[in-house]
Amino acid sequence: MKKHIPNTITCLNLFSGCIGVLMVLAGDYWVAFYCVLASGIFDFFDGLVARALHVKSDIGKELDSLADVISFGFLPGAVMFMLLKDATSHAYLPYLGFIITVFSALRLAKFNIDDRQTSDFIGVNTPMNTFFIISLPFLVSSYPTVLTNQYVLLAIVGISSALLVSEIKLFSMKLSSLSWAENKFKYLFLIFSVLFLVSLKFLAFPIILVSYILFSFIHFRQANPS
């Protein structure tokens, strides 16, 4: 029975993502955010549990990607669709929000066959991108001129999609040891992220994304100075 436990957790990720998509399309971003949070937790623990129980499988890997396409691909695409729908009177322009969904699927497919991504990431991972995107509806009231501008939103779609399939090397939060010297930039990133979230709430997510790229750059630059 234990071999089914990780796949069950992955299915919970998918289930939560499906509900999240419906909540986004209904305009209930708070519930959608909690669904993304739940999916992120399930996505983290399915692999952790699989490794702990020594039941990693090919079907689990494929199921994980299929779940992520919904939770961290279709859902952020739906968010951008709704934001663009509110920002423009053009009938078809909002559908460009789903470009993020397309590039999320490309990113996941690339991850599955890329031997360079066994311990770290090449390109922004889909959960990180989704947390950034889901923060945007909550920031509209603080930055209405910016986040109700169709061109700004389309720029976000373009930049977000490009980062997903970029060649930027980013560290994974999986730890091979608890050593500070080996993981100091991961620990610092985690500490700064918590401080940003406590003090800035949803504004923290764009800052966390930029910090993630910056800390990863410094980490790998220091590890490979040449």
N, C-alpha and C positions, 0 to 999 in steps of 0.2 A: 504493500500500500504506500510505502514512503516515497516511491518514485512518482506518485501522482501529486504529492504535496506542492512541489515548486510550480507545476503546471496549473494547479488550482489557484495559486497566488497570482500567476500570470493572467489567468482568466478573470480574476477580480480586478486587475489593472484594466483589462478590456471592458469589463462591465461598467466600471466607474467612468471610463472614458466615453462610453456610449451615452451615459446619463449626462455627463458634462457637455457633450455636443448639443443635446436637446436643451439643456439649460441656457447655453450660449444663444441658441436660436430663439429661445423664449425671452431673452434679455435679462435673465437672472444670473448675473456674473458672480455673485457671492457663492451660490451653490456650485457654479461651474469651477470657481477657484478651489473650493473644497474637494471637488472631484479630481482636479489636476493634482492637488496635494496627495489625495489618497492613491491615485495612480502612480505618482512618484514614489511613494512609500512601498507599494506593491512591487514596482519595477526594481527597486533596490533590493528587496528581500527575496524575490524569487531566485535570483542568481546566488545570493548568499546562502539560502537554504539548500539549493541544489549542490553547492560545493561542500557544505557541512555534512550533507547526507550521502555525498558521493554518488549522486544520481543524475549527473549532467547527461543530456541526450540531444540528438539532432532535432527531434521534434520540439523539445523545449526551446531550443535556439530559434527555430522558425516561428513558433507560437509567440515568443517574446517580441519578435520584430513585427508580426501581424498585429499584436495588441498595441504596440507603440505607434504604428501607423495611424490608428484611431485616436489614442489618448494624446499623442504628442505630434500628430501630423494633421489629421482632419480637424481636431479641436482648435488648434491655433489658426488654421485656415478659416474656420467658421468665425472666430473672433474678428479677424481682419475683414471678412466679408461683412459682418454687422457694422463695424466701424466705418467702412467705406460706404455702406448703404446709408448711414446717417450723414456722411460728409458730402455726398454728391447726389444730384438728381438724375445722373446718367443711369440708364436701365441696366447696362451690362458691365460697367466698370467695377462694381463690387466683387464680381466673380474672380477678378484678378487676385483677390485675397487668398484664393486656393492654390496659388503658385507655391505658397509655403508648404502646403500639403504635398505637392508634387516633389519639391526638393527635400522634404522630410523623408519621403519614401526612397528617393535616390540616396540620401545619406545613410539610411538603414541598410539598404542593399549593398552599398559600398562598404559599410562596416562589417557585414557578414563575410565578405570575401577578401578583406584587406588584412594581411598578416601583420602589418605594422601596428594594428590597433588591438593587440592582445592585452596590453597592460595600460596603454594610454589612448587618447583620441586624436584623430586627424580630422579637424573640423569641429564646430560646436555640436555637442550632442543634443538630441531632440528634446529631452526633458528640460535642459537649461534654456533652450530657445523658447519652449512653451511657457515656462514661468515668466520670462520676459514679456511675451505677447499677452498673456492673461492679465498682466499688471496694467496694460494700457487703458482699458475701459475705466479703471479706478483713478487714473491720472487725468482723465478728460476734464473733470471739474477744476483741477488745478492749472491745467494748461489747455484751455478750450481753443485758443487761437491756433495752437500747434497741432493738436491731436484731432481737430475736426477739419483739417486741411487735407484735401484728397491727395495732393502732391507729396506731402510729408508722409502720409500713410503708405503711398505707393513706394516711396523711398525706403521706408521701413521694411516693406515686403521684399524689395530687391536686396537690401543689405542683409536681412535675416536669411534669405534663401542662399545668398552667396556664402555666408559664414558656415552654413550647414555642410556645404560640399567643398569648402576651402581646404587648403593644405596646411592650415595653421595647426601646430601640434599643441595639444592641451592635456594637462595631466588628469588622470582619473583619481577619484577620491578613495579607491581601493588601496589599502595599506598592506605592504608586505611585512612591515614591522612597525613598532610604535616609536622608533627612534626619532628624536627631534631633529638631529642633524640630517637625516635622510628625508624627512617629511616636513621641514620647517615652513616651506612655502605653502604646502597644503594646509598645515595648521594655521598659519597666518591668514590665509584666505578664508578658512572656516570662521576664525575669530572675527575678522573684519565683516564677514557676511552677517553674522549674528548681530553685531553692533549696528550695522546699517539697517537691518530689519527692525530692530527694537526702536531705533531713533527715527527712521524715515518711512517705515511701513512699505507701501507699494512702490514708492519712489526708489526704494533700495534695489529693486530687481534690475533695472537698466544699469545701475552702478555696479551691481554684483557681476553682471555679464561682462562689462568692461574690465573689472578687476580680475575676473577669471582669466581672461586673455592676457592681461598684463602680468599677473603672478606666474602663469604658465610660461610666458616668454622668459621671464627672469630665471625661473626654475631650470628650464632646459638650457638656457644660455650659460648658467653657472655649472650645470652638469657636463656640458660639452663646450668649453670656452673657445675651441677652434672653430 
